[in-house]
Amino acid sequence: MFGRKKQDGREVKRVAQTVPKSTAGSPLFGLSRYAAQTGAERQLYTALRESVPIIDAAIGKIIRLIGGFHILSDNALCEREAQRFIREVRCNGTGQGLTGFLGTYFDTLLTYGEAVGEMLPASDGSGIAALYNASLDDVEICADKSPLSLTVCRREAGQSVPVRYPQLLVLSLLNQQAGTARGTSLLRGLPFVSSILLRIFESLKNNWERVGDVRFAVTYKPDGGVFSEENARLIADEWRKAMRSDSVCDFVSVGDVSVRVIGADQHMPDCEIPVRTLLEQITAKLGLPPFLLGLSWSSTERMSVQQADILTSELEYYRAVLEPVIRKIVGMHLRLRGYTAEFRVEWDDINLQDAVELSQARLNNAQAEKLERETGKEDENATN
């Protein structure tokens, strides 16, 4: 139910027409059951970051590229208190500052598509004393009454129990799937591609173990075709002495003995092209320019500028996802401190290059307007 409206003295229920009904009592009963993200899926994404370093590095860079922010308000005391809170609030066990909390929060959001945080008020009610990043293995996101009102439940003895104070929680879903209460991980679509990449690396490791650590085949051809076990044992002992790593000696044998390297007639398969193809798929999904991940695929300045513009739009989208979380946390603290003034979140410039380009664009526009005015005046004088 989205709300109630009185009409002719009667109370009218307003519900979403596209939500499937259920005989279980709640219209969103099926949605609530489908909302839970499985632990196996989270383990898959965790293993993916551990197995493919470029994925883990990309998420870390996105978090750092988000940049900092500050609070602006017409009330100087309110603004000063908000800035102090952002710098000094406790975060989890050992961290300090709202930035540290948002870093872990955003990391979870990118990896799993969902993130839950909790505000812990001071015992005397003088504000928010600490912030805590909840593990998704301990909570479950449900939608039991309305698709516009999500509920966070904690897992107890195999059951989901709604939290007692939901107003102290912050919740985000990345690219929420339509008709569900589930977010979409940034890593969605990468397990298959990454499995092929890991298979190539595994085969490369095995080939180097076989070829890099050279193995030899010693063939003994006895005279007259008569095999002697004693001669074979002597040859094996001499070969073992010659191959000792702690000394250098020659291999001496009697008879027709040939030695060759196992696999010397085979060539290592070229993996540069398939590996690059797979990495292109991964970087395209992560939304980062390749040069930020140490991949030198293009070096033209024009290409780098275009990629930087795309990256700027990606970061602005992530900032829009995080800003409601910042506003809720800071707003809760200020209200507990007795401040009711309005405030806004001001983000820092993403990089200096953007500021320079914007300034140059404004200068070019101003010069163009000036030339247009001068040209217009000259035309008027000529007409008169």
C-alpha positions in Angstrom: 0.0 0.0 0.0 1.4 3.4 -1.0 -0.9 5.5 1.1 -4.5 6.2 2.1 -6.9 8.9 0.9 -10.2 9.9 2.4 -13.1 10.3 -0.1 -16.6 11.1 1.1 -15.7 10.2 4.7 -14.4 6.8 3.7 -10.8 5.6 3.7 -9.6 4.4 0.3 -6.5 2.1 -0.1 -4.1 2.8 -2.9 -1.9 -0.1 -4.0 0.4 -0.7 -7.0 -1.6 -2.4 -9.7 1.4 -4.2 -11.3 2.4 -6.0 -8.1 1.4 -9.7 -8.3 -1.1 -10.9 -5.7 -0.5 -13.8 -3.4 -2.6 -16.0 -1.3 -0.1 -15.7 1.5 -1.8 -12.5 2.7 0.6 -9.8 1.5 0.6 -8.7 -2.1 4.4 -8.7 -2.1 4.8 -12.1 -0.5 6.5 -13.5 -3.6 8.6 -10.4 -4.0 9.8 -10.7 -0.4 11.0 -14.3 -0.9 12.7 -13.4 -4.2 14.5 -10.4 -2.7 17.1 -12.3 -0.7 20.5 -12.6 -2.3 22.0 -16.0 -1.8 25.2 -16.5 0.1 26.6 -18.6 -2.7 26.3 -15.6 -5.1 28.2 -13.4 -2.7 30.9 -16.0 -2.3 31.2 -16.1 -6.1 31.8 -12.4 -6.3 34.2 -12.5 -3.4 36.2 -15.3 -5.0 36.1 -13.4 -8.3 37.9 -10.4 -6.7 40.4 -12.7 -5.1 41.2 -14.6 -8.3 41.3 -11.7 -10.8 43.5 -8.9 -9.5 42.4 -6.4 -12.2 38.8 -6.6 -10.9 39.8 -5.9 -7.3 42.1 -3.1 -8.4 39.3 -1.5 -10.5 36.8 -1.4 -7.6 39.5 0.1 -5.4 40.2 2.8 -8.0 36.5 3.6 -8.4 36.2 4.1 -4.7 39.2 6.5 -4.5 38.1 8.4 -7.7 34.7 9.2 -6.1 36.6 12.0 -4.2 35.6 14.0 -1.1 32.7 16.2 -0.2 31.7 18.8 2.3 28.5 20.2 3.8 27.2 23.7 3.0 24.5 25.5 4.9 23.2 29.0 5.5 23.6 28.3 9.2 27.2 28.6 10.1 26.9 26.6 13.3 25.1 23.9 11.5 27.7 23.7 8.8 30.5 23.7 11.4 28.9 20.8 13.4 28.4 18.8 10.2 32.0 19.2 9.2 33.2 18.1 12.7 30.9 15.1 12.5 32.2 14.1 9.1 35.8 14.2 10.4 35.4 12.7 13.9 32.6 10.1 13.8 33.7 6.6 14.7 33.5 4.0 12.0 33.3 0.3 12.7 36.0 -0.8 15.2 39.0 1.3 14.4 38.1 3.8 11.7 37.2 7.5 12.1 35.3 9.7 9.7 32.3 9.4 7.5 34.6 8.9 4.5 35.9 5.6 5.9 32.4 4.3 6.4 31.4 5.3 2.9 34.4 3.6 1.5 33.4 0.2 3.0 29.8 0.9 2.2 30.5 1.7 -1.5 32.9 -1.3 -1.7 30.1 -3.7 -0.6 27.6 -1.9 -2.9 29.8 -2.4 -6.0 30.7 -6.0 -5.2 27.3 -7.3 -4.3 24.9 -4.7 -5.5 23.5 -4.1 -2.0 24.8 -2.4 1.1 23.4 -1.8 4.6 24.8 0.5 7.2 23.7 1.4 10.8 23.8 4.6 12.8 24.5 4.1 16.5 23.2 7.1 18.6 25.1 8.3 21.6 23.7 7.1 25.0 22.8 10.7 26.0 21.0 11.4 22.7 23.6 14.1 21.7 24.0 12.8 18.1 25.4 9.8 16.2 28.3 8.3 18.1 29.4 5.6 15.5 28.6 4.1 12.2 28.7 0.4 11.4 28.8 -1.5 8.1 26.6 -4.5 8.3 27.6 -7.8 6.7 25.1 -9.0 4.1 25.4 -12.5 5.6 23.8 -11.2 8.8 20.9 -9.3 7.2 18.2 -9.7 4.5 16.5 -7.1 2.5 12.7 -7.7 2.1 9.7 -5.9 0.8 6.7 -7.1 2.8 4.1 -4.3 2.5 5.1 -1.9 -0.3 7.6 -2.0 -3.2 8.6 1.5 -2.2 9.3 0.6 1.4 12.1 -2.0 1.9 12.6 -3.7 5.2 15.9 -4.9 6.6 15.7 -8.1 8.7 18.4 -9.8 10.7 18.9 -13.6 10.5 18.2 -15.4 13.8 18.2 -19.2 14.0 17.3 -19.5 10.3 14.5 -17.0 10.4 14.3 -13.3 9.3 13.3 -10.9 12.0 12.7 -7.2 11.2 15.1 -4.8 12.9 13.6 -2.8 15.8 14.7 0.6 14.7 14.7 0.8 10.9 15.1 4.6 10.9 18.7 4.1 12.1 19.6 2.1 9.0 20.8 3.2 5.6 20.2 1.0 2.6 21.3 1.2 -1.1 20.6 -1.0 -4.1 22.8 -0.6 -7.2 20.8 -0.7 -10.4 17.8 -2.2 -8.7 16.1 -5.0 -10.8 12.6 -4.1 -11.8 9.9 -5.8 -9.7 12.3 -7.0 -7.1 14.1 -5.8 -4.0 17.5 -6.8 -5.3 20.5 -4.8 -6.5 22.8 -5.7 -9.4 26.5 -6.2 -8.7 29.0 -4.4 -10.8 30.6 -7.8 -11.4 27.5 -9.4 -12.9 28.4 -11.0 -16.2 32.1 -11.4 -15.4 32.2 -14.9 -13.8 32.0 -16.7 -17.2 34.6 -14.4 -18.9 36.8 -14.6 -15.8 36.6 -18.4 -15.7 38.1 -18.5 -19.3 40.8 -16.1 -18.3 41.7 -18.1 -15.3 41.8 -21.3 -17.3 44.3 -19.7 -19.7 46.5 -18.6 -16.8 46.2 -22.1 -15.2 47.3 -23.7 -18.5 50.1 -21.2 -18.8 51.3 -22.0 -15.3 51.3 -25.8 -16.1 53.1 -25.3 -19.4 55.8 -23.2 -17.7 56.2 -25.8 -15.0 56.7 -28.4 -17.7 58.9 -26.4 -20.1 60.5 -23.9 -17.7 61.5 -26.6 -15.2 63.3 -28.7 -17.9 62.7 -32.5 -17.8 64.8 -34.9 -19.6 64.3 -38.3 -21.2 67.3 -40.7 -21.0 67.1 -43.5 -23.5 69.5 -46.5 -23.2 70.0 -48.8 -26.2 72.0 -51.8 -25.2 74.5 -53.5 -27.5 73.1 -56.4 -29.4 69.6 -55.7 -28.0 70.4 -57.5 -24.7 69.1 -55.4 -21.8 71.1 -55.3 -18.6 69.3 -54.2 -15.5 72.6 -53.5 -13.8 73.7 -51.1 -16.6 70.4 -49.3 -16.5 70.7 -48.8 -12.8 74.3 -47.4 -13.2 73.1 -45.0 -15.9 70.2 -43.9 -13.6 72.6 -43.3 -10.7 75.0 -41.3 -12.8 72.2 -39.2 -14.3 70.9 -38.5 -10.8 74.3 -37.3 -9.7 74.7 -35.1 -12.7 71.3 -33.4 -12.0 71.9 -32.6 -8.4 71.3 -28.9 -7.6 74.0 -28.6 -5.0 76.9 -29.5 -7.3 78.0 -29.5 -11.0 79.2 -32.7 -12.6 79.3 -34.5 -15.9 77.1 -37.4 -16.9 79.3 -40.3 -17.9 77.9 -43.5 -19.4 78.9 -46.4 -21.6 76.9 -47.6 -24.6 74.4 -46.0 -26.8 72.6 -43.4 -24.5 70.7 -40.5 -25.8 69.3 -37.5 -23.8 66.6 -35.1 -24.9 64.4 -32.5 -23.3 60.8 -33.6 -22.9 58.5 -31.2 -24.8 61.3 -29.4 -26.6 59.7 -29.9 -29.9 56.5 -28.2 -28.8 55.8 -24.5 -28.8 54.1 -22.4 -26.1 50.7 -21.3 -27.4 50.3 -17.6 -28.0 47.9 -16.3 -25.4 48.3 -12.5 -25.9 45.4 -12.1 -28.2 42.8 -14.1 -26.2 43.9 -12.6 -22.9 43.6 -9.1 -24.3 40.1 -9.9 -25.7 39.0 -11.1 -22.3 40.5 -8.1 -20.5 38.7 -5.8 -22.9 35.4 -7.4 -21.9 36.2 -7.0 -18.2 37.3 -3.4 -18.4 34.3 -2.5 -20.5 32.0 -3.9 -17.7 33.9 -2.1 -15.0 33.7 1.2 -16.8 37.3 2.3 -16.3 39.7 3.4 -19.0 42.4 0.7 -19.6 45.3 3.0 -18.8 44.1 3.4 -15.2 44.6 -0.3 -14.8 48.0 -0.3 -16.3 46.9 -1.6 -19.7 48.7 0.3 -22.5 46.4 -0.4 -25.4 46.2 3.2 -26.8 48.4 6.2 -26.1 46.8 8.9 -28.2 45.9 12.0 -26.1 42.5 12.4 -27.9 41.5 8.9 -26.9 42.5 9.5 -23.3 40.4 12.7 -23.1 37.3 10.8 -24.4 37.8 8.1 -21.8 38.2 10.6 -19.1 34.9 12.2 -20.0 33.2 8.8 -19.9 34.7 8.1 -16.5 33.5 11.5 -15.2 29.9 10.6 -16.0 30.3 7.2 -14.3 31.6 8.8 -11.2 28.8 11.4 -11.1 26.3 8.5 -11.3 27.9 6.8 -8.3 28.0 10.1 -6.4 24.2 10.4 -7.0 23.8 6.9 -5.5 25.8 7.8 -2.3 24.4 11.3 -1.7 21.1 10.1 -0.2 23.1 8.0 2.3 25.2 11.0 3.3 22.2 13.3 3.6 20.4 10.8 5.9 23.3 10.2 8.2 24.3 13.9 8.5 20.6 14.9 8.8 20.0 12.4 11.6 23.0 13.7 13.5 22.1 17.4 13.1 18.5 16.8 14.2 19.7 14.9 17.3 22.0 17.9 18.0 19.0 20.3 17.6 19.8 21.8 14.2 16.9 22.1 11.7 18.6 24.3 9.1 18.7 23.0 5.5 22.1 21.8 4.1 23.4 20.4 0.9 26.2 18.1 -0.1 29.0 19.7 -2.2 31.3 17.3 -4.0 34.9 18.1 -4.8 36.0 18.4 -8.4 36.8 15.0 -9.8 40.2 16.2 -11.2 42.0 19.4 -12.2 41.7 18.6 -15.9 37.9 18.9 -15.8 38.1 22.3 -14.1 40.7 23.6 -16.6 38.6 22.4 -19.5 35.4 24.0 -18.1 37.3 27.3 -17.6 38.7 27.2 -21.1 35.1 26.6 -22.5 33.7 29.6 -20.6 36.6 31.7 -21.9 35.9 30.7 -25.4 32.2 31.4 -25.0 32.9 34.8 -23.6 35.2 35.7 -26.4 32.7 34.5 -29.0 29.9 36.6 -27.4 32.3 39.6 -27.4 33.0 39.2 -31.1 29.3 38.9 -31.9 28.5 42.1 -30.0 31.3 44.0 -31.8 30.3 42.6 -35.1 26.7 43.6 -34.5 27.7 47.2 -33.6 29.8 47.5 -36.7 26.9 46.3 -38.9 24.5 48.9 -37.2 27.0 51.7 -37.8 27.4 50.7 -41.4 23.6 50.7 -41.9 23.2 54.1 -40.3 
